[in-house]
Amino acid sequence: MTTSARSTVCGLLLLLCFFIAPSGWAFTMPRGQRLIRPNVDPPHALPPDVAGDAESARGYFYFWFFGGSGGIGIAVRQFPQQLDNFKRLFTLANEGTSTGGETIGLSPLCLYPRDIALGDLQKILDKKLVRDVEKMVKVGPKPNYLSEKGYLCYPSFADACKDCNPLTVRAVFDAMSTGDNVSPDVAQAALDSFASDIGEFKNALLRTKLSGFSSIVFLLFLLGPIVGATCLDALSAGWFPEWPGNENLPWSLLSPSVVNLPDYWT
């Protein structure tokens, strides 16, 4: 095996070490020792029959590395989408007209560029078409598959509120869904509750926004430690089964002995 290939695999080991760092293991540095050690025994992610067979461990690594990378990639790709949504909100904040006056006191955690005027919200909720979701779906545009199947999509909702403040229109829809489509029964129940209690609208918007953000973060932290630990153990068992540091991964990657890792390549 070439030096370049060995260096690549060693680099993967170091990278995976950082992937599993958020797993909650603590560090201690006893007096007189220069090596950082965990205060708990590190877990082993591989089944015993896989850990004892290099070929099986390599197959296990390929499966988890490419499968896990796909899952993490999906989560990471949500960040640009969330950024685009955030930019779109700032664009909507400068469009259309507003009744002004009293605002509803929107939570800053919703990450909206400004508060929502009570008059703008009431104007939307007072519309007869808005209060009839089934009719909105029937007469509105249907730009996607779900809207053709009876779901309320954002373009249909925006079409029913053409003379309303654009940012408020987006806020009402965001309070019903984390995306651009929502089940008609869910939308009808939400709109009815908003009309009877403005506080329910504020709470619903905050819930959907926080759930959208937290799901991405949770997925990253969940996949990071699990996929990272499994790939790291499979990588070491598949290509460096005789390396003494395998018993104390990932912390052994921080020890001086890691420079000898290429010597154990199989």
Legacy VTK file of the C-alpha trace (Angstrom):
# vtk DataFile Version 3.0
C-alpha trace
ASCII
DATASET POLYDATA
POINTS 266 float
0.000 0.000 0.000
1.381 3.427 -0.905
2.380 6.072 1.625
-0.374 8.321 0.296
-3.057 5.702 0.979
-1.736 5.132 4.477
-1.760 8.862 5.166
-5.347 9.086 3.933
-6.552 6.359 6.285
-4.654 7.890 9.207
-6.302 11.198 8.399
-9.707 9.511 8.473
-8.951 8.146 11.917
-8.162 11.616 13.230
-11.243 13.089 11.561
-13.539 10.455 13.056
-12.057 11.214 16.452
-13.537 14.692 16.236
-16.884 13.345 15.001
-17.441 11.401 18.201
-16.167 14.103 20.538
-19.712 15.323 21.434
-20.600 11.948 22.934
-20.307 13.243 26.492
-17.035 11.598 27.593
-15.120 13.761 30.033
-11.393 14.415 30.118
-8.974 14.360 33.011
-5.290 15.156 33.085
-3.638 13.637 36.163
-0.738 15.549 37.632
2.555 14.520 36.120
0.994 12.983 33.007
1.043 14.646 29.627
-1.448 12.314 27.914
-5.117 13.269 27.948
-7.220 10.327 29.099
-10.973 9.840 29.426
-12.343 9.187 32.923
-14.563 6.388 31.578
-13.838 3.337 29.508
-14.595 4.046 25.850
-17.364 1.915 24.313
-16.797 -0.442 21.430
-19.253 -0.045 18.568
-18.501 -3.294 16.695
-20.100 -6.695 17.331
-17.496 -9.213 18.545
-17.690 -11.322 15.366
-17.008 -8.256 13.215
-14.256 -6.878 15.442
-12.312 -10.142 15.180
-12.363 -10.339 11.371
-10.594 -7.688 9.285
-12.624 -8.293 6.112
-15.928 -8.059 7.989
-14.747 -4.893 9.731
-13.897 -3.309 6.378
-17.342 -4.091 5.027
-18.851 -2.699 8.211
-16.841 0.493 7.742
-17.960 0.998 4.146
-21.604 0.466 5.092
-21.598 2.878 8.024
-19.301 5.466 6.475
-21.230 5.946 3.252
-24.644 5.421 4.849
-23.879 7.773 7.723
-22.324 10.346 5.428
-25.547 10.405 3.444
-27.611 11.048 6.575
-25.272 13.768 7.804
-25.214 15.275 4.320
-28.995 15.551 4.339
-28.882 17.370 7.664
-26.069 19.675 6.567
-27.913 20.587 3.363
-30.755 21.917 5.495
-28.605 24.792 6.700
-28.432 26.577 3.306
-32.182 26.029 2.954
-32.792 27.581 6.367
-30.529 30.486 5.414
-32.496 31.050 2.207
-35.738 31.034 4.206
-34.250 33.575 6.594
-33.224 35.842 3.702
-36.695 35.482 2.186
-38.248 36.714 5.424
-36.120 39.856 5.326
-37.222 40.441 1.740
-40.885 40.041 2.697
-40.419 42.503 5.565
-39.949 45.301 3.025
-42.824 44.307 0.738
-46.471 45.331 0.783
-48.218 47.648 3.190
-48.989 47.295 6.872
-51.784 48.611 9.047
-49.191 49.468 11.673
-50.220 50.133 15.236
-50.211 47.532 17.998
-48.018 44.448 17.516
-48.588 40.941 18.866
-45.254 40.576 20.688
-43.612 37.882 18.581
-40.822 35.944 20.305
-37.273 36.809 19.099
-36.630 33.038 18.900
-38.877 32.938 15.817
-36.064 34.836 14.030
-38.460 37.114 12.192
-37.036 40.454 10.994
-39.748 42.428 12.824
-42.855 41.985 14.913
-46.256 41.328 13.379
-48.924 44.026 13.491
-52.135 42.892 15.139
-54.170 44.599 12.403
-52.300 42.721 9.650
-52.923 39.377 11.375
-56.580 40.121 12.033
-57.100 41.072 8.385
-55.942 37.626 7.282
-57.961 35.723 9.867
-61.132 37.684 9.042
-61.100 36.575 5.409
-63.869 34.119 4.578
-61.715 32.249 2.072
-58.898 31.848 4.602
-61.329 30.332 7.103
-62.433 27.762 4.510
-59.354 25.613 3.847
-61.169 23.178 1.590
-62.209 25.994 -0.742
-58.722 27.520 -0.632
-57.258 24.241 -1.804
-59.892 23.860 -4.517
-59.564 27.329 -6.106
-55.898 28.027 -5.390
-52.817 27.130 -7.481
-51.447 23.605 -7.234
-47.693 23.771 -7.925
-46.719 20.380 -6.481
-47.858 16.801 -5.974
-49.154 17.296 -2.429
-51.270 20.279 -3.420
-52.822 18.193 -6.190
-53.699 15.586 -3.560
-55.617 18.085 -1.432
-52.923 19.583 0.770
-52.862 23.316 1.388
-49.663 24.735 -0.104
-48.150 28.135 0.584
-48.854 29.520 -2.938
-52.572 28.746 -2.456
-52.592 30.421 0.931
-50.704 33.454 -0.380
-53.120 33.683 -3.322
-56.044 33.869 -0.891
-54.275 36.710 0.964
-53.093 38.768 -2.006
-54.107 42.096 -0.453
-52.533 41.318 2.953
-49.097 42.027 4.378
-46.671 39.443 2.856
-44.614 38.893 6.016
-47.742 38.277 8.070
-49.035 35.843 5.436
-45.789 33.879 5.682
-45.944 33.958 9.486
-49.467 32.508 9.573
-48.471 29.675 7.258
-45.253 29.043 9.198
-47.352 28.674 12.337
-49.139 25.754 10.664
-46.227 23.967 8.996
-42.432 23.721 8.976
-42.488 23.537 5.165
-44.611 24.729 2.262
-47.428 22.161 2.579
-49.859 21.304 5.345
-52.685 18.835 5.753
-56.069 20.555 5.278
-57.507 19.332 8.581
-54.424 20.544 10.454
-54.619 23.910 8.685
-58.340 24.301 9.417
-57.916 23.522 13.102
-54.954 25.901 13.359
-56.707 28.806 11.633
-59.778 28.372 13.820
-57.635 28.438 16.954
-55.693 31.494 15.761
-58.926 33.380 15.120
-60.187 32.689 18.637
-56.887 33.272 20.439
-53.993 35.376 19.091
-51.768 33.934 21.819
-52.197 30.482 20.267
-50.837 31.872 17.000
-47.701 33.162 18.727
-47.150 29.870 20.520
-47.725 27.804 17.367
-45.263 29.889 15.353
-42.624 29.549 18.050
-43.168 25.765 18.250
-42.833 25.187 14.500
-39.734 27.365 14.237
-37.981 25.712 17.155
-38.921 22.219 15.975
-37.492 22.947 12.540
-34.167 24.155 13.944
-33.861 21.556 16.712
-34.540 18.590 14.422
-31.519 19.452 12.277
-29.236 19.992 15.270
-30.462 16.802 16.956
-29.863 14.761 13.802
-26.296 16.052 13.512
-25.461 15.317 17.146
-27.143 11.922 16.977
-25.426 10.819 13.775
-22.061 12.315 14.707
-21.251 10.190 17.786
-22.952 6.993 16.582
-21.613 6.957 13.025
-18.236 8.336 14.093
-17.667 5.738 16.813
-18.754 2.847 14.590
-16.621 3.941 11.638
-13.608 4.553 13.845
-13.756 1.090 15.404
-14.375 -0.556 12.016
-11.532 1.374 10.395
-9.045 0.374 13.071
-10.202 -3.281 13.154
-10.176 -3.535 9.367
-6.831 -1.938 8.537
-4.892 -1.666 11.846
-6.033 -4.686 13.902
-2.679 -5.126 15.656
-2.236 -1.490 16.740
-2.078 -1.332 20.583
-4.060 1.898 20.611
-7.229 0.130 19.444
-8.119 -0.622 23.069
-8.370 3.064 23.955
-9.904 4.727 20.917
-10.378 7.587 20.206
-8.093 8.973 22.897
-5.101 6.910 21.778
-5.080 9.020 18.606
-3.872 11.878 20.805
-0.893 9.902 22.118
2.633 10.041 20.625
2.304 6.397 19.512
-0.047 7.460 16.722
3.002 8.310 14.574
3.677 4.555 14.332
0.166 3.796 13.072
1.204 3.249 9.394
3.513 0.436 10.539
0.447 -1.632 11.548
-1.288 -1.362 8.172
-2.576 -4.714 6.918
LINES 1 267
266 0 1 2 3 4 5 6 7 8 9 10 11 12 13 14 15 16 17 18 19 20 21 22 23 24 25 26 27 28 29 30 31 32 33 34 35 36 37 38 39 40 41 42 43 44 45 46 47 48 49 50 51 52 53 54 55 56 57 58 59 60 61 62 63 64 65 66 67 68 69 70 71 72 73 74 75 76 77 78 79 80 81 82 83 84 85 86 87 88 89 90 91 92 93 94 95 96 97 98 99 100 101 102 103 104 105 106 107 108 109 110 111 112 113 114 115 116 117 118 119 120 121 122 123 124 125 126 127 128 129 130 131 132 133 134 135 136 137 138 139 140 141 142 143 144 145 146 147 148 149 150 151 152 153 154 155 156 157 158 159 160 161 162 163 164 165 166 167 168 169 170 171 172 173 174 175 176 177 178 179 180 181 182 183 184 185 186 187 188 189 190 191 192 193 194 195 196 197 198 199 200 201 202 203 204 205 206 207 208 209 210 211 212 213 214 215 216 217 218 219 220 221 222 223 224 225 226 227 228 229 230 231 232 233 234 235 236 237 238 239 240 241 242 243 244 245 246 247 248 249 250 251 252 253 254 255 256 257 258 259 260 261 262 263 264 265
